[in-house]
Amino acid sequence: MTAPASAGHASRYRIVVDTCADLTPEIAATLDVDILGFPYMLDGVEHTDDIWTSITPKQFYDKIRAGSHASTSAISLGRYLEFFTECAEEGTPTVYLCFTSALSASYDFACQAAEQVRASYPNFELYVVDNALPCACGELLALEAVRQRSAGLSAEELVAWANEAKTCVHGYFTLDSLDSLAAGGRIPPAAAQLSSKLDVKANLSFDLAGSLSLTGVSRGRKKALKSLVKSFKENYLPDQGLPITIVSSDAEKDADWLEAAVRREGGAGDATIIRGSVGPTIGAHVGPGMVAVIFWGRDRAEKISLTDRIAKRVRGAE
């Protein structure tokens, strides 16, 4: 799915995201961005993630509960070539905030396509940014990117902004079951079975590269949800005027509880909270019952270890 952006004067440029950013349908309909749909398979039939246009979250997750198998693949090199060529022929500078390279080959394909298109259109301004963010974390980055564009940042400046800003986006997740991760080969099946028997819920976040990381485990769902609130409290920066996102994969009651708990924390009572559903691309891997709180907070890059800081400086000096 591609939502077209209108052409304009020389300072106008496209902001492009993909459906792994899990924009809500309401935001997607009004936000001036292009959206590239990830392909996914459901019971052997290929679909394109269209932000819940052709299937509802309830229908999708009920199918998974009933035993349907869902899988995903990267956006193809050919699709990127097609889209970037359209942008180049239009001549509007383009910035693509791509789903994390740590979890998909799409970023590599996008870079290959961009290189080919730049060779054919050497004067075309095209940037591909690895957002290093899973799920609806990409939505918060996109929303603020649009605001920064309106505030006057050029395309090149927006790229520098995004690469700095993405480490201030936080996301904390819990899964009701590890079965979908096991089915997709992300974890051993035995680990999922043991987790189910012991009623152990995984608490997850992501690192600076955008890879999922285990932050802890909780016995029971309520404790897992409380761990999300704890992570929010430790990392949220109040008085920033920036929205908070709470998403779930068909677990609205738990998302309601989480929203109420987050609002009780300091500085979040009057914050704008965006509620959304995890799309089929991400949902194929996490399954029904995932709940997440996503927000702008302390710079995660400041928490890296001393040795990682040294490595970062060395890479910067090369």
C-alpha positions as CSV (number, residue, x, y, z in Angstrom):
1,M,0.0,0.0,0.0
2,T,1.3,3.4,-0.9
3,A,-0.3,6.6,0.2
4,P,0.8,9.2,-2.3
5,A,2.4,12.4,-1.2
6,S,1.7,15.5,-3.3
7,A,4.5,17.2,-5.1
8,G,5.4,20.8,-4.2
9,H,8.1,23.4,-4.2
10,A,11.8,22.7,-3.9
11,S,11.8,22.5,-0.1
12,R,9.0,19.9,-0.2
13,Y,10.1,16.3,0.3
14,R,8.5,12.9,0.9
15,I,8.7,11.0,4.2
16,V,8.3,7.3,3.6
17,V,7.6,4.6,6.2
18,D,6.5,1.0,6.0
19,T,3.8,-1.0,7.6
20,C,6.1,-2.3,10.3
21,A,5.8,1.1,11.9
22,D,2.2,0.0,12.8
23,L,0.6,3.4,12.1
24,T,-3.1,3.4,13.2
25,P,-5.5,3.6,10.3
26,E,-6.7,7.0,11.5
27,I,-3.2,8.4,11.6
28,A,-2.2,6.8,8.3
29,A,-5.2,8.4,6.6
30,T,-4.3,11.9,7.7
31,L,-0.5,11.9,8.0
32,D,1.4,13.2,4.9
33,V,3.6,10.2,4.4
34,D,4.0,7.4,1.9
35,I,3.5,3.9,3.3
36,L,5.1,0.7,1.8
37,G,3.3,-2.5,2.7
38,F,5.2,-5.5,3.9
39,P,4.1,-8.9,2.4
40,Y,2.9,-11.7,4.7
41,M,1.5,-15.2,4.2
42,L,-1.6,-16.5,6.0
43,D,-2.3,-20.2,5.5
44,G,-0.2,-20.2,2.3
45,V,-1.9,-17.2,0.7
46,E,0.2,-14.1,0.1
47,H,-1.2,-10.7,1.3
48,T,0.2,-7.2,1.6
49,D,-0.1,-5.5,5.0
50,D,-2.6,-2.7,4.3
51,I,-3.1,-1.4,7.8
52,W,-6.2,-3.4,8.6
53,T,-8.1,-2.5,5.4
54,S,-8.8,-6.0,4.2
55,I,-8.9,-7.8,7.5
56,T,-9.6,-6.7,11.1
57,P,-7.3,-7.3,14.0
58,K,-9.9,-9.5,15.6
59,Q,-10.2,-11.6,12.4
60,F,-6.5,-12.0,12.0
61,Y,-5.7,-13.0,15.6
62,D,-8.7,-15.3,15.8
63,K,-7.2,-17.1,12.9
64,I,-3.9,-17.5,14.7
65,R,-5.6,-18.7,17.8
66,A,-7.5,-21.3,15.7
67,G,-4.2,-22.7,14.3
68,S,-3.6,-20.7,11.1
69,H,0.0,-20.2,10.2
70,A,1.3,-16.7,9.4
71,S,4.8,-15.8,8.1
72,T,6.4,-12.7,6.6
73,S,9.1,-11.7,4.1
74,A,11.0,-8.6,3.3
75,I,9.8,-5.9,0.9
76,S,11.5,-7.0,-2.4
77,L,14.3,-5.2,-4.2
78,G,11.9,-5.0,-7.2
79,R,9.3,-3.2,-5.2
80,Y,11.8,-0.7,-3.9
81,L,13.2,-0.1,-7.3
82,E,9.7,0.6,-8.6
83,F,8.8,3.0,-5.8
84,F,12.1,4.9,-5.7
85,T,12.0,5.3,-9.5
86,E,8.5,6.8,-9.3
87,C,9.9,9.2,-6.7
88,A,12.9,10.1,-8.8
89,E,10.8,10.7,-11.9
90,E,8.6,13.0,-9.9
91,G,11.8,14.7,-8.6
92,T,10.7,15.2,-5.0
93,P,13.5,14.5,-2.5
94,T,12.7,11.4,-0.5
95,V,13.5,10.2,3.0
96,Y,12.7,6.6,3.9
97,L,12.5,5.7,7.6
98,C,12.9,1.9,7.2
99,F,12.1,-0.9,9.6
100,T,15.1,-2.0,11.7
101,S,17.8,-3.9,9.7
102,A,18.3,-6.1,12.7
103,L,14.9,-7.9,12.1
104,S,14.5,-7.7,8.3
105,A,16.5,-7.7,5.1
106,S,14.3,-4.9,3.8
107,Y,16.8,-2.2,4.7
108,D,19.5,-3.9,2.7
109,F,17.2,-4.2,-0.3
110,A,16.2,-0.6,0.1
111,C,19.8,0.5,0.1
112,Q,20.6,-1.6,-3.0
113,A,17.6,-0.1,-4.8
114,A,18.5,3.4,-3.8
115,E,22.0,3.0,-5.1
116,Q,20.7,1.8,-8.5
117,V,18.1,4.7,-8.7
118,R,20.8,7.3,-7.8
119,A,23.0,5.9,-10.6
120,S,20.2,6.5,-13.1
121,Y,19.0,9.8,-11.5
122,P,22.3,11.4,-10.2
123,N,20.6,14.6,-9.2
124,F,17.8,12.9,-7.2
125,E,18.0,13.4,-3.4
126,L,17.2,10.0,-1.8
127,Y,18.0,8.8,1.7
128,V,17.4,5.5,3.4
129,V,17.5,5.5,7.2
130,D,17.6,2.4,9.4
131,N,15.2,3.4,12.1
132,A,16.5,0.6,14.4
133,L,13.0,0.5,15.9
134,P,10.5,-2.4,16.0
135,C,6.7,-2.2,15.9
136,A,4.9,1.1,16.6
137,C,8.1,2.7,17.9
138,G,8.4,3.6,14.2
139,E,5.1,5.4,14.4
140,L,6.3,7.8,17.0
141,L,9.5,8.5,15.0
142,A,7.4,9.2,11.9
143,L,4.9,11.5,13.7
144,E,7.7,13.6,15.0
145,A,9.6,13.5,11.6
146,V,6.5,15.0,10.0
147,R,6.4,17.8,12.6
148,Q,10.1,18.5,12.1
149,R,9.6,18.7,8.3
150,S,6.8,21.3,8.9
151,A,9.1,23.2,11.3
152,G,11.6,23.6,8.4
153,L,14.2,20.8,8.5
154,S,15.5,19.9,5.1
155,A,15.6,16.3,3.9
156,E,19.3,16.0,4.7
157,E,18.7,17.6,8.1
158,L,15.8,15.2,8.8
159,V,18.1,12.3,8.2
160,A,20.6,13.6,10.7
161,W,17.7,14.3,13.1
162,A,16.3,10.8,12.8
163,N,19.6,9.1,13.4
164,E,20.0,11.0,16.6
165,A,16.3,10.9,17.7
166,K,15.7,7.2,17.3
167,T,17.7,6.3,20.4
168,C,15.3,8.4,22.5
169,V,12.3,6.2,21.5
170,H,11.6,3.5,24.1
171,G,9.4,0.4,23.7
172,Y,8.6,-2.3,26.3
173,F,6.6,-5.4,25.5
174,T,5.2,-8.5,27.0
175,L,3.8,-11.5,25.2
176,D,1.0,-13.8,26.3
177,S,2.7,-16.8,24.6
178,L,6.0,-17.6,23.0
179,D,4.4,-20.0,20.5
180,S,4.5,-17.6,17.5
181,L,8.2,-16.8,18.1
182,A,8.9,-20.5,18.3
183,A,6.9,-21.2,15.1
184,G,8.9,-18.5,13.3
185,G,12.2,-20.0,14.4
186,R,13.0,-17.0,16.7
187,I,13.3,-19.3,19.8
188,P,13.5,-23.1,20.4
189,P,10.1,-24.8,20.6
190,A,11.1,-26.3,24.0
191,A,11.5,-22.8,25.4
192,A,8.0,-21.9,24.4
193,Q,6.6,-25.1,25.9
194,L,8.4,-24.6,29.2
195,S,7.3,-21.0,29.4
196,S,3.7,-22.1,28.9
197,K,3.9,-24.8,31.6
198,L,5.4,-22.4,34.2
199,D,3.1,-19.4,33.2
200,V,6.3,-17.4,32.6
201,K,5.8,-14.2,30.6
202,A,8.7,-12.6,28.7
203,N,9.4,-8.9,29.2
204,L,11.1,-7.5,26.0
205,S,12.6,-4.3,24.7
206,F,15.2,-3.7,22.0
207,D,18.8,-2.6,21.8
208,L,20.5,0.3,19.8
209,A,20.7,-1.9,16.7
210,G,16.9,-2.6,16.8
211,S,17.3,-6.3,17.9
212,L,14.8,-7.6,20.4
213,S,16.3,-8.0,23.9
214,L,14.9,-9.9,27.0
215,T,14.7,-7.5,29.9
216,G,13.2,-10.0,32.4
217,V,10.6,-12.6,33.0
218,S,7.4,-12.5,35.1
219,R,5.3,-15.2,36.7
220,G,1.8,-14.4,35.4
221,R,0.3,-11.8,33.2
222,K,-0.4,-9.1,35.8
223,K,3.2,-9.0,37.0
224,A,4.3,-8.8,33.3
225,L,2.1,-5.8,32.8
226,K,3.3,-4.2,36.0
227,S,6.9,-4.6,34.7
228,L,5.9,-2.4,31.6
229,V,4.7,0.3,34.0
230,K,8.0,0.1,35.9
231,S,10.1,0.4,32.7
232,F,7.9,3.4,31.7
233,K,8.4,5.1,35.0
234,E,12.2,4.6,35.0
235,N,12.6,6.0,31.4
236,Y,9.8,8.5,30.6
237,L,10.6,12.2,30.5
238,P,7.6,14.2,31.4
239,D,6.7,17.7,30.2
240,Q,7.9,17.0,26.7
241,G,4.5,17.3,25.1
242,L,5.1,14.2,23.0
243,P,2.6,11.4,22.6
244,I,2.7,7.9,24.1
245,T,1.6,4.8,22.2
246,I,0.0,1.7,23.6
247,V,-0.5,-1.1,21.2
248,S,-1.7,-4.7,21.5
249,S,-2.3,-7.7,19.4
250,D,-6.0,-8.2,20.2
251,A,-5.6,-7.7,24.0
252,E,-7.6,-4.6,24.5
253,K,-8.5,-5.2,28.1
254,D,-4.9,-5.4,29.1
255,A,-4.1,-2.4,27.0
256,D,-6.9,-0.5,28.9
257,W,-5.3,-1.5,32.2
258,L,-1.9,-0.4,30.9
259,E,-3.2,3.0,29.7
260,A,-4.8,3.7,33.1
261,A,-1.6,2.7,35.0
262,V,0.6,4.8,32.7
263,R,-1.7,7.9,33.3
264,R,-1.2,7.6,37.0
265,E,2.6,8.0,36.6
266,G,4.1,11.5,37.1
267,G,3.8,13.8,34.1
268,A,1.7,11.4,32.0
269,G,-1.8,12.2,33.2
270,D,-2.5,14.7,30.4
271,A,-0.3,13.2,27.7
272,T,-1.7,12.2,24.4
273,I,-2.0,8.4,24.2
274,I,-2.3,6.8,20.8
275,R,-4.0,3.4,20.9
276,G,-3.3,0.9,18.1
277,S,-3.3,-2.7,17.0
278,V,-0.1,-4.6,16.1
279,G,-0.3,-5.2,12.4
280,P,-0.1,-8.6,10.7
281,T,3.6,-8.2,9.8
282,I,4.7,-7.9,13.4
283,G,1.7,-9.9,14.6
284,A,2.8,-13.0,12.7
285,H,5.8,-13.2,15.0
286,V,4.4,-12.1,18.3
287,G,1.0,-13.8,18.1
288,P,-2.2,-12.7,19.9
289,G,-1.8,-11.1,23.4
290,M,1.2,-8.8,23.0
291,V,0.9,-5.5,24.8
292,A,3.4,-2.6,24.5
293,V,4.0,0.9,25.8
294,I,6.1,3.1,23.6
295,F,7.3,6.6,24.3
296,W,10.0,9.3,24.1
297,G,12.4,9.1,27.0
298,R,16.0,9.1,28.1
299,D,18.6,8.7,25.4
300,R,19.2,4.9,25.3
301,A,22.7,5.5,23.8
302,E,23.8,7.0,27.1
303,K,23.3,3.6,28.8
304,I,25.8,1.7,26.7
305,S,28.8,0.1,28.4
306,L,32.2,1.7,28.6
307,T,33.7,-0.8,26.1
308,D,30.8,-0.2,23.7
309,R,31.4,3.6,24.0
310,I,35.1,3.0,23.1
311,A,34.0,0.9,20.1
312,K,31.6,3.6,19.0
313,R,34.4,6.3,19.2
314,V,36.7,4.0,17.2
315,R,34.1,3.5,14.5
316,G,33.5,7.3,14.4
317,A,37.2,8.0,13.9
318,E,37.5,5.6,11.0
